[in-house]
């Protein structure tokens, strides 16, 4: 059996969320979201080699990544084979650099790379719209990576993508911290729903009156939304208002995993004001004025917190 041909190699980039608001729970048990994605140059490498048989084989240099049918890359290849009646086999190798379970979309990025790579390798000629629709079956972040855009808005489950091509020339630099543990996304959303339900139904007696509490600290951001942040980025670039950064899951993730708050405190202690968690966490990032600043602060923080993974990255 085995494989043959010159391998196809694709970079599989990570993402950050500059804005993430959880809007409502859907009938399919997912949540409607409003988010602004930015793609960053922290990347895995995905390699494809055609096989002489019709099997799908996955290899990866990370022990944290499954190499069986539960792997998102495997599932992406299997989905294409099923939907398009492909009788070819493929060898997929993944070299990980994006931390696993970090809120950076690494698994979804790999799945998107497999869809894009096999679309080319198998001459399927599927449009990005069709690939994104298939990708949404694998994960809510997959369609963003399919579109291969630097900035984009995400709605519905986060899988309805609107590329923000007007921001293509904007360059952002980040110091990114992954505190070396996996956060449970299902648990975070479960706690979010429980917290939101509790504060929505809580009644306090104050001055003899019943007051309905509708909003909880950290779950919403009054006075700012994704449209305002987009306008700020378009008009002011890196000088946008730090108050427009928002992540509605941060308070819940921080309560479950206090180290997230420690990371934020460490970054703020370096004089950075645009500091926020990405996705459901636990990764936290801060926007810097230049790559040299991001690199200098990365080196400094790495010496102070050797148990954390620290990166200097940029939008790409």
C-alpha positions in Angstrom: 0.0 0.0 0.0 1.8 3.1 1.2 1.8 6.5 -0.3 3.5 8.4 -3.2 3.8 11.7 -5.0 5.4 15.0 -4.0 3.7 16.2 -0.8 1.4 19.3 -0.7 2.3 21.5 2.2 -0.2 24.0 3.7 0.3 26.5 6.6 -2.6 26.2 9.1 -2.9 29.6 10.9 -4.4 30.3 14.3 -7.0 33.0 15.2 -7.8 35.4 17.9 -11.1 36.9 18.8 -11.0 40.7 19.1 -14.6 40.7 20.1 -16.8 37.8 21.3 -20.4 38.2 22.5 -22.7 35.3 23.3 -26.2 36.3 22.2 -28.6 33.4 22.8 -28.8 29.6 23.0 -30.0 27.9 19.9 -32.4 25.0 19.4 -29.4 22.9 18.3 -27.8 23.5 21.7 -25.1 25.8 20.3 -25.1 29.6 20.9 -25.6 32.5 18.6 -22.5 34.6 18.6 -21.2 38.0 17.4 -17.4 37.9 16.9 -14.6 39.6 15.1 -11.8 37.2 14.1 -8.2 38.0 13.2 -5.9 35.4 11.7 -2.3 35.3 13.2 1.0 33.9 12.0 1.2 31.3 14.7 0.7 28.2 12.5 0.7 24.4 12.2 2.0 22.7 9.1 -0.2 20.2 7.3 1.3 17.9 4.7 -0.6 15.8 2.2 0.6 12.7 0.3 -1.6 10.7 -2.0 -1.9 7.0 -1.2 -2.1 4.0 -3.5 -5.0 2.7 -1.5 -8.2 4.5 -0.5 -7.4 4.9 3.2 -7.1 8.0 5.3 -4.1 8.1 7.6 -3.3 10.8 10.1 0.0 11.4 11.9 0.9 14.2 14.3 3.9 15.2 16.4 1.8 16.1 19.4 0.7 13.5 21.9 -2.3 15.7 22.7 -3.8 15.2 19.3 -5.7 12.0 18.4 -4.5 10.1 15.4 -7.8 8.2 14.8 -11.2 8.9 13.4 -12.0 11.6 16.0 -9.2 13.9 14.6 -10.8 16.9 12.9 -8.4 16.5 10.0 -9.5 12.9 9.6 -13.1 13.9 9.8 -12.6 16.6 7.2 -11.1 14.1 4.8 -13.8 11.5 5.5 -16.5 14.1 4.9 -15.1 15.1 1.5 -14.8 11.4 0.5 -18.4 10.8 1.5 -20.0 13.9 0.1 -18.0 13.8 -3.2 -17.8 10.0 -3.6 -14.0 10.2 -3.7 -12.2 6.8 -3.9 -8.7 8.1 -3.3 -6.6 7.7 -0.2 -4.6 10.3 1.6 -1.7 10.6 4.1 -2.0 13.7 6.3 0.8 14.8 8.6 0.3 17.6 11.1 3.2 19.4 12.7 1.7 21.3 15.7 2.8 24.7 16.8 -0.6 26.0 17.9 -1.3 24.9 21.5 -4.1 22.4 21.8 -7.3 23.5 23.6 -6.1 27.0 23.8 -9.0 29.1 22.3 -6.9 29.7 19.2 -8.8 27.5 16.8 -6.0 25.0 16.1 -8.1 22.0 15.4 -10.5 24.0 13.3 -7.6 25.5 11.3 -6.3 22.0 10.6 -9.8 20.8 9.4 -10.0 23.8 7.1 -6.5 23.1 5.7 -7.5 19.5 5.0 -10.6 20.7 3.1 -8.7 23.3 1.1 -5.8 20.9 0.5 -7.9 18.0 -0.7 -10.1 20.3 -2.8 -6.9 21.1 -4.7 -5.2 17.6 -4.6 -8.3 15.7 -5.6 -9.3 18.4 -8.2 -12.8 18.8 -6.7 -13.1 22.5 -7.7 -15.5 23.3 -4.8 -16.1 27.0 -4.1 -15.1 28.5 -0.7 -18.8 28.9 0.0 -19.4 25.2 -0.5 -16.2 24.3 1.5 -17.3 26.6 4.3 -20.7 24.9 4.4 -19.0 21.5 4.8 -16.6 22.9 7.3 -19.5 24.2 9.5 -20.4 20.5 10.0 -17.0 20.0 11.7 -16.7 23.1 13.8 -18.0 26.7 14.2 -14.6 28.2 13.5 -13.8 26.2 10.4 -15.6 28.5 7.9 -13.4 31.4 9.0 -10.2 29.6 8.1 -11.7 28.4 4.8 -12.1 32.0 3.7 -8.4 32.6 4.2 -8.9 36.2 5.2 -7.1 38.4 7.7 -10.1 39.9 9.5 -13.7 38.8 9.4 -17.0 39.1 11.3 -18.7 35.9 12.5 -22.4 35.5 13.3 -24.9 32.8 14.0 -22.7 30.0 15.6 -19.7 32.0 14.5 -19.8 30.1 11.2 -21.5 32.7 9.0 -18.5 34.7 7.8 -18.2 38.2 6.4 -14.6 39.0 5.4 -13.5 42.5 6.3 -11.3 43.2 3.3 -11.1 46.9 4.1 -8.8 45.9 7.0 -6.4 43.9 4.9 -3.7 46.5 5.2 -4.0 46.8 9.0 -1.1 45.2 10.8 -1.5 44.2 14.4 1.1 42.8 16.7 0.4 40.7 19.8 2.0 39.1 22.8 0.1 35.9 23.3 0.1 33.7 26.4 -1.0 30.1 26.7 -0.8 29.1 30.4 -0.2 25.4 29.5 -3.6 23.8 30.2 -6.7 22.9 28.2 -9.9 24.7 29.0 -13.1 22.8 28.6 -15.3 24.7 26.1 -18.5 22.6 26.9 -18.0 23.3 30.7 -17.4 27.0 30.1 -20.7 27.3 28.1 -22.5 25.2 30.6 -21.4 27.6 33.4 -22.1 30.6 31.3 -25.7 29.4 30.8 -26.1 28.7 34.5 -24.7 32.1 35.5 -26.8 33.9 32.9 -30.0 32.1 34.0 -29.3 32.9 37.7 -28.8 36.6 37.2 -31.7 36.9 34.9 -34.1 35.4 37.4 -32.5 36.9 40.6 -34.7 39.4 42.4 -33.3 41.7 45.1 -35.3 43.6 47.7 -34.1 47.1 47.8 -36.0 50.0 49.4 -39.1 47.8 49.4 -39.0 47.2 45.6 -38.3 44.1 43.6 -35.6 44.8 41.1 -35.0 42.5 38.1 -31.3 42.0 37.4 -30.9 41.5 33.6 -27.2 41.7 33.1 -24.2 40.2 34.9 -20.8 41.7 35.2 -18.6 40.7 32.3 -21.3 39.0 30.2 -22.2 42.1 28.2 -20.4 45.3 27.2 -22.7 48.3 27.3 -21.8 51.0 24.8 -19.7 48.9 22.5 -20.5 46.2 20.0 -18.8 44.5 17.1 -19.9 47.2 14.6 -18.3 50.0 16.8 -15.1 48.0 17.1 -15.0 47.5 13.3 -15.5 51.3 12.7 -12.7 52.0 15.3 -10.3 49.7 13.5 -11.2 51.2 10.1 -10.8 54.8 11.3 -8.0 54.6 13.9 -6.1 51.4 13.2 -4.0 50.3 16.1 -5.0 53.4 18.0 -8.6 52.1 18.4 -10.3 52.4 21.8 -9.3 49.6 24.1 -12.7 49.6 25.7 -14.1 48.1 22.4 -12.2 44.8 23.0 -14.7 42.3 24.6 -15.1 38.6 25.4 -18.3 37.6 27.1 -16.9 34.3 28.2 -13.9 35.8 30.0 -15.5 36.2 33.4 -16.8 32.7 33.4 -13.5 31.1 32.2 -11.6 33.3 34.7 -13.9 32.0 37.6 -13.3 28.4 36.5 -9.6 28.8 35.8 -8.1 31.7 37.9 -4.8 31.5 36.1 -6.5 33.4 33.2 -6.9 36.4 35.5 -3.2 36.0 36.5 -2.2 36.2 32.9 -4.2 39.3 32.4 -2.7 40.9 35.4 0.8 40.1 34.2 0.2 41.6 30.8 -1.5 44.7 32.3 1.5 45.0 34.6 3.7 45.5 31.6 1.9 48.7 30.7 -0.4 47.1 28.1 -4.0 48.3 28.0 -5.5 46.2 25.2 -5.6 42.8 27.0 -8.3 40.2 26.4 -8.9 36.4 26.4 -9.3 34.7 23.0 -12.3 32.4 22.4 -13.3 30.3 25.4 -9.7 30.5 26.6 -7.4 30.0 28.3 -5.1 31.9 26.0 -4.8 35.7 26.7 -3.3 38.3 24.4 -2.4 41.9 24.4 -2.0 44.2 21.4 1.5 45.8 21.1 2.7 48.9 19.2 5.3 46.9 17.2 6.8 43.5 16.7 9.9 44.6 18.5 7.8 45.5 21.6 5.9 42.2 21.4 9.2 40.3 21.1 10.8 42.2 24.0 7.8 41.7 26.3 7.6 38.0 25.3 11.2 37.4 26.3 10.7 39.2 29.6 7.5 37.3 30.5 9.0 34.0 29.5 11.8 34.5 32.0 9.3 35.4 34.7 6.8 32.6 34.0 8.6 29.6 32.5 5.5 27.4 32.9 3.6 29.6 30.4 4.0 29.4 26.6 4.5 33.0 25.3 4.5 34.1 21.7 5.1 37.3 19.7 2.7 37.1 16.8 1.1 39.3 14.1 -2.0 39.5 12.0 -1.5 37.7 8.6 
